[in-house]
Amino acid sequence: MSSMLNKLEKVEVRFNDLETQLSDPAVYEDRNKYQAITKERSKIEAIVELYKKYKSVLKNLAENRLLADESDDEISEIAKEEIPILKSEKEEIERELKILLLPKDPRDNKNVIIEIRAGTGGEEAALFAYDLFRMYTKYAEIRGWKVEIMSQHMTGLKGLKEIILLIKGAGAYSQLRFESGVHRVQRVPETETQGRIHTSAVTVAVLPEADDVDIEINPAELKIDIYRSSGPGGQSVNTTDSAVRITHIPSGLVVSNQDEKSQHKNKAKALKVLKSRLFDIAIQKQTDEISQERKSMVGTGDRSERIRTYNFPQGRVSDHRINLTLYNIENIIMGDLQEIIDSLITNYQAEALKATK
């Protein structure tokens, strides 16, 4: 506890220092410095406000303990009734402060690239891949984020073999980071004539968008192939060689894009996806070096595990990592994901707090 209080004192001192700087006319006239200070201040403001509330509760608790020993029975009784309430409030604030003081993931505010791929289950898996694409798109709309399709491969029944999305918005990675994994669906497929329930799977990968400063790619390590775009069945959809395939020679990663008519736009999109995949590999390498205890947490990025099941006949969605089951599948599949996301974040924070003890 003393360690936490020391951190809080330092944060409050820093906050007061920033407040003083912001009142300086010279700082206000320096736009870049002013914005930098304002940004840092906003990051710690919530911690400082909660710490002030915490100190107020401690003061009230100490005063009530003294009043509990008063000779005046009425005053003593009121104080004794207040003490358990204040103790409970103190413990709750301590928990919130510990969460706020947890090290922040520098990727939390990044945009995300979501890769959705049909797995086992044939055409039904492709149709469910489309459902997940729609689910994440609707969720992004609810959050006020922008969605850009980077690449997609449709099937004959309007399913998706693969689709890659770029979702732009504040905190996108922090909210969607735990969606990586195998999503399983149980339902009667459109292609099923005898009413049997099938189980299919789709893989989802959530990657923080890599900035140029995150990943540097040596052009000499890239093999770039230009070819003519093709649609379902192999028919040509473009009369020019605009599709781009980029191979990163050291890693063997291959990224292709043919959605745009412009070769340059296809190349730019492919490079963006390649950078994010390389960035993800670098992060995964760091994750693999973490202790086994930390690996067991939600969000290790192990996409080989089944993380969630969508059972349409029973109307339920189950997240297997946190034993959460909800019976509102229609709303969830239309983007109402916040309850699941909040539960995953809460679980992650609880595990992170355990690791700090």
C-alpha positions, 0 to 999 in steps of 0.5 A: 500500500505504501508503494501505491501511495508513493506513486499517487503522491508523485502523480499528484505533484506532477499534475500540479506542476503541469497545471502551473505550466499551463498557466504560464503565458509563454507556454500557452503561446508555444502551441506544440508545448501547450498541446504536449502538456495538455495531453500529459495532464489529461492522462493523469487527471482521472488518477489525481481526482480519484486520489483526492477523493481517496484522501477525503475518505481517509480523513472522514474515516479517521474523524469518525473513529475518533468520534466513535469514542465520544462520551456522547452516545448519539454522536458515537452511534452515528460515527460507528454507523458511518465507519463500515460505509467509509471502509467499503468506499475506501476499499473500492477506491483502492481497487480503482486506483490500482487499476488506474496505476497498472502499466498502460499498453502503448498500443491501446489507442492505436487503430486496429486491423482485423483479419477474419478468415473462414475456417472449418465448415466450408460455405457455412464458415464463409457465411459466418465470417460475413456475420462477424464482419458485419458484427464488428462493423456495426460495433464500430458504428456504435462507437463512432469509429470509421471502417475501411475494407483493406481486402476481401475475398467473397464466395458464391453465396455472399460469404467471405473466405477472408476479409481484412478491415482497418478500424480507425478510432480512439481506443480501438485496440484497447476494446477489440484486442481480446477478439483474436481467436477461433470463433465457433458457430452452431446453427442450421446452415442455409445450405442444409436441407434436413435441418441438422445443426452444423458446427463451423469455425472462423479465425479472427486476428486483431492487430494494432495498426503499425506506424512507420516508427513501429516497423521499418521495412527494408525495400531490398527485403521485399519481392513485389509482383504485379498481376491482373485482378481476378474475381470469383471463378477466376474471371478478370475484373480489371483490364490493367495489371493493378493487383499487387503481391508483396513477399517479405523475404526474411519472414516469408509473409505474403500479402496481396491486394487487388481491391483498388483499380490503382496499382499504387493504392493496392501496394499501399494497402498491402504494405500497411497490412504487412507492417501490422503483421510484422508488428504483431509478430514482434509483439507475440515474440515478447509475449512468448517470453512472459511467464506461464502465469501471465500467458494464461491471462485473457489476451495472450494472442493465442489464436489457436484456441477456441475463444467463443461459441455462438449457438443460434438454436439456443440463442446464446453466446459463450466466451470460454476464457471467462465462463461468460454466457449471454442469451441475446445472440441476435443483439450481439451479432448486430454489434452489441458487444460492449458487455462481453468486451467490458467483462474481458477487460475487467478479467484482464485487469483482475489477473494483472492485479494478481500478477503485481502482488 
